[in-house]
């Protein structure tokens, strides 16, 4: 996979830690398009497969500089994320979603 961290940061998406491992926690911070447009609530739609069969929706916590949520990482190759606000507006990286490698 191409390293998209620089593009994602520009779009307001940061994961911490930078190297994601199975069975650990990861913090997803979001200060992207929805946040900049004044969304009162943002939800992180998360999947650990390309077909989004394992999708889970997490309400993010509002912070001074956007939104954040901590999630448990499953044993998979990728963490896929898209964001949605209460008005059904999406930030899904122009339909490509935000994908992060999971390392062993």
PEQUIUR-V298058 format. One record per residue. N is the residue number from 0. RES is the residue in three letters. PHI is phi in whole degrees, -180 to 180 (none if undefined). Layout:
<<N RES PHI> <N RES PHI>>
//
This chain:
<<0 UNK none> <1 UNK -70> <2 UNK -75> <3 UNK -100> <4 UNK -56> <5 UNK -66> <6 UNK -64> <7 UNK -62> <8 UNK -60> <9 UNK -61> <10 UNK -84> <11 UNK 89> <12 UNK -114> <13 UNK -134> <14 UNK -114> <15 UNK -137> <16 UNK -76> <17 UNK -66> <18 UNK -100> <19 UNK -96> <20 UNK -121> <21 UNK -58> <22 UNK 64> <23 UNK -118> <24 UNK -96> <25 UNK -134> <26 UNK -99> <27 UNK -107> <28 UNK -108> <29 UNK -131> <30 UNK -136> <31 UNK -96> <32 UNK -52> <33 UNK -66> <34 UNK -63> <35 UNK -67> <36 UNK -88> <37 UNK 92> <38 UNK -58> <39 UNK -81> <40 UNK -144> <41 UNK -129> <42 UNK -116> <43 UNK -94> <44 UNK -95> <45 UNK -122> <46 UNK -142> <47 UNK -113> <48 UNK -142> <49 UNK -69> <50 UNK -87> <51 UNK 61> <52 UNK -68> <53 UNK -99> <54 UNK -58> <55 UNK -130> <56 UNK -114> <57 UNK -121> <58 UNK -69> <59 UNK -92> <60 UNK -91> <61 UNK -72> <62 UNK -123> <63 UNK -61> <64 UNK -115> <65 UNK 126> <66 UNK -133> <67 UNK -152> <68 UNK -153> <69 UNK -110> <70 UNK -133> <71 UNK -84> <72 UNK -91> <73 UNK -85> <74 UNK -79> <75 UNK -153> <76 UNK -86> <77 UNK -138> <78 UNK -109> <79 UNK -111> <80 UNK -136> <81 UNK -138> <82 UNK -122> <83 UNK -141> <84 UNK -104> <85 UNK -68> <86 UNK -94> <87 UNK 66> <88 UNK -86> <89 UNK -113> <90 UNK -122> <91 UNK -125> <92 UNK 57> <93 UNK 55> <94 UNK 85> <95 UNK -97> <96 UNK 61> <97 UNK -104> <98 UNK -118> <99 UNK -125> <100 UNK -69> <101 UNK -109> <102 UNK -106> <103 UNK -72>>
//
